[in-house]
Amino acid sequence: MPTGAHRQVTATYRVQVRPGFDLDATAGLTGYLASLGVTHLYSAPLLTAAPGSAHGYDVVDPRAVNPELGGEAARRRLVQALRAVGLGLVVDIVPNHAGVAVPVANPAWWDVLRRGRSSPYAAWFDIDWSRPRLLLPVLADDAGRTGGPDAPDALDDLKIADGELRYHEHRYPIADGTDGGSPREVHDRQHYELVSWRRGDTELGYRRFFAVSDLAGVRVEDPEVFDATHAEVLRWVAAGEVDGIRVDHPDGLRDPAGYLARLRAAAPETWLVVEKILEYGEELPDWPVDGTTGYEALASVCGLFVDPAAAGDFTVLDTTVTGRPTSWPSLIHHCKRTVVTRLFAAELNRLARLVPEVAPESARAALAELAACFPVYRGYPPHGARHLAMARSEAGRRRPDLTATLDTVTAHLRDPDDELAQRFPQLTGAVMAKGVEDTAYYRWSRFVALNEVGGSPARFGVPPAEFHRAAAARQERWPAGMTTLSTHDTKRGEDVRARLAVLAELPADWARRVRDWMARFPLPDPSLAHLLWQTAVGAWPVERDRLHTYAEKAAREAAASTSWSDPDPRFEHALHHLVDRMYDDEALHAEISAFADRLTRPGWSNSLGQKLVQLTMPGVPDTYQGTELWENSLVDPDNRRPVDFAVRRELLDRLDAGWLPPVDASGAVKLLVVSRTLRLRRDRPELFTGYRPVPVHGSAAEHAVAFDRGGVLAVATRLPVGLARRGGWGGTWLSPSVNNVTELFTGRVYSDERVLLAELLADYPVALLVRSKPVEAS
């Protein structure tokens, strides 16, 4: 639990600050955000990132604000604009890695390349200095591997210009006293070696962010490195200009607990959340933070609106259309085993050297199997021994031939002071992310609404009782952790998932429809086809170019029929042809539109329900940019598209003038729910201090979820298709904890002990009942 008090953060609004929407543009939103009801702007990383970075997570200089965002002057203008309307600032920081794709933009990396191990910045980066030279995987395919005297070699393209070594647009420093001779001869004298990009996964000598060679791991476990890389952000904190910090990817750090203790000591009053992805049933370690960024809340809330009864139907459907049995655990293991031996071969080699008493090949095999069997993202020695025990047991079951080696390796991993025990968890987190989030999620097509960061696709839906237990536990342990429904990392936006949830209420209809489409318009990869058809109807109407971009990324991430490293032109042509048929074949286009229309209204109901639950449940709710209206984003970069804030301002003004909007395509009703709920949380925080499930009585009780936060009662409709089939709410009712409550969205007052849901939810599928504010004694 947090050890230091922090300024009150009640609700945040995430803005993807970027070169196309800089700090001054963000400052222009402050009036709107204050009116919306949030208390804090939550920004993407603000420190200097790689030139042209659209996301800011490739920081190249942590000592200054990104000049492409407007620099320090613009940051101060933003702070002033926020203060003028009573808002605060939450910033995103990236301690795990730094951007090295453009060496000249990163002063520390440039100096390491120029001076090698003698650089004062050599200790900043997690580099394996046992190698004679630092490999930089940037050359064209098969560069440096001549197949004969006449074979082309990319090193022939090297040039020397302005005292630098140049390879096309890439620039590299030249060490003092090494600039004589041909470009190749100069290259061969450097502290670095330019090699084929394909060698990055197998021979790289520095820790990366996942398998991205353009992002080099930073050694923030070193106090001097921590101080140097955090000084600027902590200066903002000390000046009272930052109230909260979001820590990106703590699982990549060598010692997350130690890092967070140091950060908390440096910012004792700051709201501190970590981007920690918890597997189902996993608890956040007892770190000095306020909680996570809310992926476990996302999974719980979205699952609440999925009908668990449809699990069997979708399993049968997926098995039929893909021609393979459905086994999520087997798929996870296969994908993790593949990425750890291919994408992370260099990391495996480095770790294997830390078990010198075992033959390297055996050590690599044992480490790879343990990583593939590890049940969560990572352990935190000396805690989490049970996860290692589970991995050892499963690895031994799968590879009995490695029993002796597994025992030796596990003995190292059980010693928290062992170098292997400290480095192995950095690998398992990366393997989970690449193997599951970025591979298995694109191969598993049973029901893609569940294929989400922090989720468990094998768990089909979340019953209300389970949701209530999770929410109550959150209130008790992490009441100030963030909750969210959409982020820059989610695979599909919240409203797309809400529409897809409707399919769980139409399993037979969907099965007939998608079988017909897949038969008439076949794709060589049926699993990807099933995933694509679901995504299309969930996001429909989606612009053609956006669906093309998504389809190609999904196929390459799945790495079954094509991949990023080896694209298959024939398959990708067939894939894009299928997408074009969705728009150009008039009959098919009409069928997709008609089926998507069936999802629209119940999808809106789900969207409003999950949004109200997320905004009112225990925790600090975040609203991702633009999602206060309907929003059909897919995976990044689609979810970083520009947001039309002028439309949102205009609609909010109309709502404030007394307009009660219909539930229609404008999305104004979602803005009504978001703004009224956020304002209530801001203005009357005393109403949100507890958690109690509220029983719903009557024949349609399963179609409602209700809870009391200590003076405000949230009610949401779930499974709206089934509710309509049964003829509506009938006599279903609930009882508010007090009489004379006001429904916030419609303004109606209820004074009876029983409130009929047919009346309460007559206009909107959600309601927020608020008790009257006590009259102060004169």
ZAMARGU-4260 file (C-alpha; in steps of 0.2 Angstrom, whole numbers, plus 5000, padded with zeros to 4 digits):
<rodrens>
0) 5000/5000/5000 | 5006/5018/4997 | 5017/5024/5011 | 5015/5043/5008 | 5000/5054/5006
5) 4997/5062/4989 | 4987/5076/4982 | 4970/5070/4978 | 4968/5063/4960 | 4949/5059/4957
10) 4948/5056/4939 | 4960/5058/4924 | 4959/5061/4905 | 4973/5053/4894 | 4979/5064/4880
15) 4991/5057/4867 | 5003/5072/4867 | 5013/5071/4851 | 5021/5082/4838 | 5004/5083/4829
20) 4995/5088/4845 | 5008/5097/4855 | 5008/5104/4873 | 5000/5120/4867 | 4986/5111/4858
25) 4984/5101/4874 | 4983/5117/4884 | 4969/5122/4874 | 4959/5107/4881 | 4960/5112/4899
30) 4943/5121/4899 | 4934/5107/4891 | 4942/5094/4903 | 4937/5104/4918 | 4920/5105/4912
35) 4920/5087/4908 | 4923/5084/4927 | 4941/5076/4928 | 4953/5083/4940 | 4969/5079/4931
40) 4976/5078/4913 | 4986/5062/4911 | 4998/5065/4897 | 5009/5053/4886 | 5028/5055/4890
45) 5034/5072/4888 | 5053/5070/4888 | 5063/5071/4872 | 5059/5056/4861 | 5066/5050/4845
50) 5063/5063/4831 | 5045/5061/4825 | 5040/5049/4838 | 5021/5048/4838 | 5020/5040/4856
55) 5034/5046/4866 | 5040/5030/4873 | 5057/5030/4864 | 5065/5044/4875 | 5082/5049/4869
60) 5086/5063/4882 | 5078/5062/4899 | 5085/5079/4904 | 5073/5090/4894 | 5055/5092/4887
65) 5053/5086/4869 | 5056/5101/4858 | 5044/5093/4845 | 5030/5096/4859 | 5035/5114/4862
70) 5049/5111/4874 | 5050/5118/4892 | 5041/5134/4888 | 5026/5125/4882 | 5026/5113/4897
75) 5025/5128/4908 | 5011/5136/4898 | 5002/5119/4900 | 5004/5120/4919 | 4998/5137/4920
80) 4983/5133/4909 | 4979/5118/4920 | 4980/5129/4936 | 4969/5142/4929 | 4955/5130/4928
85) 4959/5120/4944 | 4966/5105/4936 | 4982/5095/4939 | 4994/5085/4929 | 4999/5066/4929
90) 5014/5062/4918 | 5019/5045/4910 | 5038/5040/4912 | 5048/5027/4904 | 5062/5021/4916
95) 5065/5004/4908 | 5072/5009/4891 | 5079/5023/4879 | 5077/5026/4861 | 5093/5022/4851
100) 5086/5021/4833 | 5094/5038/4829 | 5110/5038/4839 | 5114/5056/4836 | 5097/5061/4845
105) 5103/5052/4861 | 5118/5060/4868 | 5122/5046/4880 | 5120/5032/4868 | 5131/5042/4855
110) 5145/5044/4868 | 5144/5026/4872 | 5146/5022/4853 | 5161/5034/4852 | 5170/5029/4868
115) 5164/5012/4872 | 5166/5006/4889 | 5176/5021/4894 | 5161/5032/4891 | 5154/5040/4907
120) 5137/5034/4901 | 5142/5016/4898 | 5134/5011/4915 | 5118/5019/4909 | 5114/5005/4898
125) 5112/4986/4901 | 5126/4981/4889 | 5135/4964/4889 | 5153/4971/4889 | 5160/4953/4887
130) 5159/4955/4869 | 5173/4964/4859 | 5161/4976/4850 | 5143/4982/4852 | 5132/4975/4838
135) 5120/4987/4830 | 5108/4977/4819 | 5104/4990/4806 | 5111/4984/4789 | 5101/4977/4775
140) 5096/4959/4774 | 5110/4947/4776 | 5123/4961/4776 | 5140/4956/4780 | 5137/4938/4776
145) 5145/4937/4758 | 5139/4922/4749 | 5154/4923/4737 | 5166/4935/4729 | 5153/4944/4719
150) 5139/4944/4732 | 5133/4961/4738 | 5138/4968/4755 | 5129/4982/4763 | 5145/4988/4771
155) 5150/4994/4754 | 5137/5007/4757 | 5146/5015/4771 | 5153/5033/4769 | 5162/5045/4780
160) 5155/5063/4780 | 5157/5077/4792 | 5168/5067/4804 | 5154/5053/4805 | 5151/5036/4798
165) 5136/5035/4788 | 5125/5021/4782 | 5111/5029/4771 | 5102/5040/4783 | 5110/5032/4798
170) 5124/5042/4807 | 5137/5035/4819 | 5151/5043/4828 | 5170/5039/4825 | 5181/5036/4840
175) 5196/5047/4842 | 5211/5042/4832 | 5202/5029/4821 | 5197/5040/4806 | 5210/5035/4793
180) 5207/5023/4779 | 5192/5017/4769 | 5174/5018/4777 | 5175/4999/4780 | 5192/5000/4788
185) 5186/5014/4800 | 5170/5004/4804 | 5181/4989/4809 | 5190/5000/4822 | 5175/5006/4831
190) 5168/5001/4848 | 5152/4995/4838 | 5149/4984/4823 | 5135/4987/4811 | 5127/4970/4807
195) 5112/4963/4798 | 5095/4968/4806 | 5092/4949/4807 | 5106/4946/4819 | 5098/4957/4833
200) 5087/4943/4840 | 5102/4930/4841 | 5117/4940/4844 | 5113/4957/4852 | 5124/4962/4866
205) 5112/4974/4875 | 5095/4971/4884 | 5080/4978/4874 | 5062/4982/4877 | 5054/4966/4872
210) 5062/4962/4855 | 5064/4980/4849 | 5082/4983/4845 | 5079/5002/4843 | 5075/5002/4862
215) 5090/4999/4874 | 5087/4994/4892 | 5092/5007/4905 | 5100/5002/4922 | 5090/5012/4933
220) 5094/5000/4947 | 5110/5010/4948 | 5106/5025/4960 | 5117/5037/4949 | 5108/5032/4933
225) 5091/5034/4942 | 5096/5051/4948 | 5102/5057/4931 | 5087/5050/4921 | 5073/5056/4934
230) 5080/5073/4938 | 5069/5083/4926 | 5053/5074/4931 | 5057/5075/4949 | 5060/5094/4947
235) 5042/5096/4941 | 5036/5086/4956 | 5046/5096/4968 | 5039/5112/4960 | 5021/5106/4963
240) 5018/5105/4944 | 5015/5086/4944 | 5003/5077/4955 | 5004/5060/4948 | 5016/5048/4939
245) 5012/5033/4928 | 5027/5021/4927 | 5028/5012/4911 | 5033/4994/4910 | 5040/4990/4928
250) 5042/4972/4923 | 5057/4976/4913 | 5067/4983/4927 | 5080/4972/4936 | 5073/4977/4953
255) 5055/4984/4952 | 5052/4985/4971 | 5069/4994/4974 | 5065/5006/4960 | 5048/5010/4966
260) 5054/5013/4984 | 5067/5025/4977 | 5054/5034/4967 | 5042/5035/4981 | 5055/5042/4992
265) 5059/5055/4979 | 5040/5059/4977 | 5032/5055/4993 | 5015/5064/4990 | 5013/5059/4972
270) 5000/5048/4966 | 5009/5033/4959 | 5003/5020/4947 | 5012/5006/4938 | 5008/4998/4921
275) 5008/4981/4929 | 4998/4968/4920 | 4991/4955/4932 | 4986/4938/4927 | 4969/4931/4933
280) 4970/4929/4952 | 4987/4937/4953 | 4989/4950/4966 | 5000/4966/4964 | 5015/4965/4975
285) 5015/4976/4991 | 5024/4990/4982 | 5024/5008/4988 | 5012/5013/4975 | 4993/5017/4973
290) 4989/5003/4961 | 4991/4998/4943 | 4985/5007/4928 | 4969/4996/4928 | 4970/4982/4915
295) 4963/4970/4928 | 4948/4982/4931 | 4946/4982/4912 | 4945/4963/4911 | 4932/4963/4925
300) 4921/4976/4919 | 4921/4971/4901 | 4918/4953/4906 | 4903/4958/4916 | 4893/4962/4900
305) 4898/4945/4891 | 4886/4930/4893 | 4896/4916/4901 | 4882/4904/4894 | 4889/4906/4877
310) 4906/4898/4880 | 4902/4881/4873 | 4894/4888/4857 | 4909/4898/4853 | 4921/4884/4857
315) 4911/4873/4845 | 4910/4887/4832 | 4929/4891/4832 | 4934/4872/4832 | 4922/4870/4816
320) 4928/4885/4806 | 4947/4884/4810 | 4948/4865/4809 | 4957/4863/4826 | 4953/4860/4844
325) 4952/4875/4855 | 4966/4874/4869 | 4971/4891/4876 | 4985/4884/4887 | 4993/4874/4873
330) 4993/4889/4862 | 5001/4900/4875 | 5015/4888/4878 | 5018/4886/4859 | 5019/4904/4856
335) 5029/4908/4871 | 5041/4894/4867 | 5043/4900/4849 | 5047/4918/4854 | 5059/4914/4868
340) 5069/4903/4856 | 5068/4915/4841 | 5065/4933/4846 | 5075/4931/4863 | 5089/4920/4857
345) 5102/4933/4862 | 5094/4935/4879 | 5094/4916/4882 | 5113/4915/4877 | 5117/4929/4890
350) 5107/4920/4903 | 5114/4903/4899 | 5132/4909/4903 | 5126/4912/4921 | 5125/4894/4923
355) 5143/4889/4919 | 5141/4871/4927 | 5129/4866/4913 | 5132/4864/4895 | 5126/4880/4886
360) 5114/4871/4875 | 5106/4862/4889 | 5105/4878/4899 | 5097/4887/4885 | 5084/4873/4883
365) 5080/4873/4902 | 5078/4892/4903 | 5067/4893/4887 | 5055/4879/4894 | 5054/4888/4911
370) 5050/4905/4903 | 5037/4896/4892 | 5029/4888/4907 | 5030/4903/4918 | 5012/4907/4923
375) 5013/4926/4926 | 5023/4939/4918 | 5037/4938/4930 | 5042/4935/4948 | 5050/4947/4960
380) 5063/4938/4970 | 5063/4933/4984 | 5044/4934/4983 | 5033/4924/4971 | 5042/4907/4974
385) 5026/4898/4970 | 5026/4904/4952 | 5044/4897/4949 | 5038/4881/4957 | 5023/4880/4945
390) 5035/4883/4930 | 5047/4870/4936 | 5034/4857/4938 | 5026/4860/4921 | 5043/4862/4912
395) 5048/4845/4920 | 5032/4837/4914 | 5035/4843/4896 | 5054/4840/4896 | 5058/4825/4907
400) 5075/4824/4898 | 5080/4841/4906 | 5076/4836/4924 | 5094/4838/4930 | 5097/4854/4921
405) 5080/4861/4927 | 5085/4857/4945 | 5102/4866/4943 | 5094/4881/4934 | 5080/4882/4947
410) 5093/4882/4961 | 5100/4898/4954 | 5083/4906/4952 | 5078/4902/4970 | 5093/4913/4976
415) 5088/4931/4975 | 5106/4936/4976 | 5111/4926/4960 | 5113/4936/4944 | 5102/4923/4935
420) 5088/4926/4947 | 5089/4944/4945 | 5089/4944/4926 | 5078/4929/4922 | 5062/4939/4927
425) 5066/4952/4915 | 5065/4939/4901 | 5049/4930/4907 | 5039/4947/4906 | 5045/4950/4889
430) 5041/4932/4883 | 5024/4934/4890 | 5021/4950/4882 | 5027/4945/4865 | 5021/4927/4865
435) 5003/4930/4872 | 4998/4949/4869 | 5007/4950/4852 | 5005/4933/4845 | 4993/4921/4854
440) 4979/4935/4855 | 4980/4936/4836 | 4979/4917/4833 | 4965/4914/4846 | 4949/4917/4837
445) 4936/4910/4848 | 4929/4926/4854 | 4940/4941/4851 | 4931/4953/4863 | 4941/4944/4877
450) 4958/4945/4868 | 4963/4960/4878 | 4978/4966/4888 | 4976/4960/4906 | 4962/4948/4901
455) 4961/4929/4900 | 4953/4924/4884 | 4949/4906/4891 | 4938/4914/4904 | 4921/4918/4895
460) 4913/4932/4905 | 4912/4938/4923 | 4897/4934/4933 | 4890/4948/4944 | 4895/4940/4960
465) 4913/4938/4954 | 4913/4956/4949 | 4907/4962/4966 | 4920/4952/4975 | 4934/4959/4964
470) 4927/4977/4967 | 4926/4975/4985 | 4944/4968/4986 | 4949/4983/4976 | 4941/4995/4988
475) 4949/4987/5002 | 4967/4985/4995 | 4969/4997/4981 | 4956/5011/4982 | 4966/5024/4973
480) 4972/5012/4958 | 4968/5017/4941 | 4953/5010/4932 | 4951/5010/4913 | 4942/5003/4898
485) 4954/5010/4884 | 4972/5014/4883 | 4985/5016/4869 | 4989/4998/4871 | 4972/4990/4870
490) 4969/4978/4855 | 4951/4985/4852 | 4943/5001/4859 | 4930/4999/4873 | 4915/5002/4861
495) 4921/4989/4849 | 4922/4976/4863 | 4905/4982/4869 | 4897/4978/4852 | 4906/4961/4851
500) 4899/4956/4868 | 4882/4956/4859 | 4888/4941/4849 | 4888/4931/4865 | 4869/4933/4865
505) 4867/4928/4847 | 4879/4913/4846 | 4868/4903/4833 | 4865/4918/4822 | 4883/4923/4822
510) 4888/4905/4819 | 4877/4904/4803 | 4883/4921/4797 | 4901/4919/4799 | 4901/4901/4792
515) 4893/4907/4777 | 4905/4921/4774 | 4920/4910/4777 | 4914/4898/4765 | 4910/4911/4751
520) 4926/4921/4754 | 4939/4909/4760 | 4956/4914/4767 | 4970/4902/4768 | 4972/4905/4787
525) 4954/4902/4795 | 4959/4907/4812 | 4964/4924/4806 | 4949/4925/4795 | 4937/4921/4810
530) 4946/4935/4820 | 4945/4947/4806 | 4926/4944/4803 | 4923/4948/4821 | 4933/4963/4821
535) 4925/4970/4806 | 4907/4968/4813 | 4913/4975/4830 | 4920/4991/4822 | 4908/4993/4807
540) 4906/5005/4799 | 4925/5006/4798 | 4935/5015/4785 | 4943/5003/4772 | 4960/5009/4774
545) 4959/5007/4793 | 4953/4989/4791 | 4967/4986/4779 | 4980/4992/4791 | 4973/4982/4805
550) 4971/4966/4795 | 4990/4967/4790 | 4996/4970/4807 | 4985/4957/4815 | 4992/4944/4802
555) 5010/4949/4805 | 5008/4948/4823 | 5000/4931/4823 | 5015/4926/4813 | 5006/4910/4806
560) 5004/4914/4788 | 5015/4930/4786 | 5026/4939/4798 | 5035/4956/4801 | 5052/4948/4797
565) 5046/4938/4782 | 5030/4944/4774 | 5022/4932/4763 | 5016/4943/4748 | 5004/4930/4741
570) 4995/4928/4758 | 4994/4946/4761 | 4987/4949/4744 | 4973/4937/4748 | 4971/4945/4765
575) 4969/4963/4757 | 4958/4956/4743 | 4946/4949/4757 | 4945/4966/4765 | 4942/4974/4748
580) 4928/4962/4745 | 4919/4968/4761 | 4917/4985/4753 | 4916/4981/4734 | 4905/4966/4734
585) 4888/4975/4736 | 4879/4959/4743 | 4893/4956/4756 | 4894/4974/4761 | 4875/4974/4763
590) 4875/4958/4774 | 4889/4965/4785 | 4880/4981/4787 | 4864/4972/4791 | 4872/4961/4804
595) 4882/4975/4812 | 4865/4985/4813 | 4859/4971/4824 | 4873/4974/4836 | 4872/4993/4837
600) 4858/4996/4850 | 4862/4982/4862 | 4881/4987/4859 | 4877/5005/4865 | 4868/4998/4880
605) 4884/4988/4884 | 4895/5003/4881 | 4885/5014/4893 | 4884/5000/4906 | 4903/4996/4906
610) 4907/5015/4906 | 4896/5019/4921 | 4903/5004/4930 | 4921/5009/4927 | 4918/5027/4932
615) 4909/5023/4948 | 4918/5007/4954 | 4932/5008/4967 | 4948/5017/4960 | 4953/5032/4950
620) 4944/5031/4933 | 4953/5036/4917 | 4945/5042/4901 | 4955/5039/4886 | 4955/5053/4873
625) 4939/5053/4863 | 4930/5039/4872 | 4917/5050/4880 | 4908/5048/4863 | 4906/5031/4854
630) 4923/5027/4847 | 4928/5012/4836 | 4947/5012/4837 | 4957/4996/4834 | 4975/4992/4839
635) 4988/5006/4838 | 4992/5016/4829 | 4973/5017/4825 | 4969/5022/4843 | 4980/5037/4841
640) 4970/5045/4828 | 4966/5064/4830 | 4950/5067/4841 | 4937/5080/4836 | 4936/5090/4852
645) 4926/5104/4844 | 4911/5091/4842 | 4913/5086/4860 | 4913/5104/4867 | 4898/5108/4857
650) 4888/5093/4863 | 4893/5096/4881 | 4887/5114/4880 | 4870/5107/4874 | 4869/5095/4888
655) 4873/5109/4900 | 4859/5119/4893 | 4847/5105/4898 | 4846/5094/4883 | 4842/5075/4887
660) 4849/5066/4872 | 4842/5051/4864 | 4853/5035/4863 | 4858/5037/4845 | 4873/5038/4834
665) 4879/5055/4840 | 4886/5047/4856 | 4879/5062/4866 | 4871/5050/4879 | 4888/5043/4883
670) 4895/5061/4885 | 4880/5064/4897 | 4885/5048/4907 | 4903/5052/4908 | 4902/5071/4912
675) 4888/5069/4925 | 4897/5055/4934 | 4914/5063/4934 | 4907/5079/4940 | 4899/5070/4955
680) 4915/5061/4959 | 4924/5077/4959 | 4911/5088/4969 | 4905/5074/4981 | 4920/5062/4984
685) 4912/5057/5001 | 4899/5047/4991 | 4912/5036/4984 | 4921/5029/5000 | 4914/5011/5001
690) 4907/4997/4991 | 4891/4986/4993 | 4882/4976/4981 | 4864/4980/4979 | 4852/4965/4977
695) 4840/4966/4962 | 4824/4956/4964 | 4812/4949/4951 | 4812/4938/4935 | 4825/4949/4926
700) 4837/4952/4940 | 4851/4943/4931 | 4851/4958/4918 | 4855/4971/4930 | 4871/4975/4940
705) 4870/4987/4955 | 4881/4993/4969 | 4882/5007/4982 | 4898/5017/4984 | 4892/5025/5000
710) 4879/5037/4995 | 4878/5034/4976 | 4870/5019/4968 | 4875/5014/4951 | 4863/5003/4940
715) 4868/4996/4923 | 4859/4984/4911 | 4868/4968/4906 | 4864/4956/4892 | 4851/4967/4884
720) 4847/4955/4870 | 4841/4942/4882 | 4831/4956/4892 | 4822/4961/4876 | 4818/4943/4872
725) 4810/4940/4889 | 4799/4956/4886 | 4808/4968/4897 | 4810/4971/4916 | 4793/4966/4921
730) 4791/4969/4940 | 4810/4968/4943 | 4815/4980/4957 | 4829/4986/4969 | 4829/4996/4985
735) 4839/5011/4987 | 4848/5013/5004 | 4839/5029/5008 | 4823/5037/5002 | 4822/5053/4991
740) 4836/5049/4979 | 4839/5058/4963 | 4843/5050/4946 | 4857/5060/4940 | 4855/5058/4921
745) 4836/5062/4920 | 4834/5072/4936 | 4819/5061/4942 | 4817/5059/4960 | 4812/5043/4968
750) 4805/5042/4986 | 4798/5024/4987 | 4807/5010/4996 | 4806/5000/4980 | 4811/5007/4963
755) 4805/4997/4947 | 4819/4995/4934 | 4806/4997/4920 | 4803/5015/4927 | 4821/5019/4932
760) 4829/5013/4915 | 4815/5018/4904 | 4825/5032/4895 | 4843/5025/4897 | 4850/5008/4901
765) 4860/5015/4915 | 4855/5025/4931 | 4865/5034/4945 | 4855/5037/4960 | 4861/5050/4972
770) 4856/5054/4990 | 4852/5072/4994 | 4866/5082/5001 | 4863/5084/5020 | 4857/5102/5025
775) 4870/5110/5036 | 4864/5117/5053 | 4863/5136/5054
</rodrens>
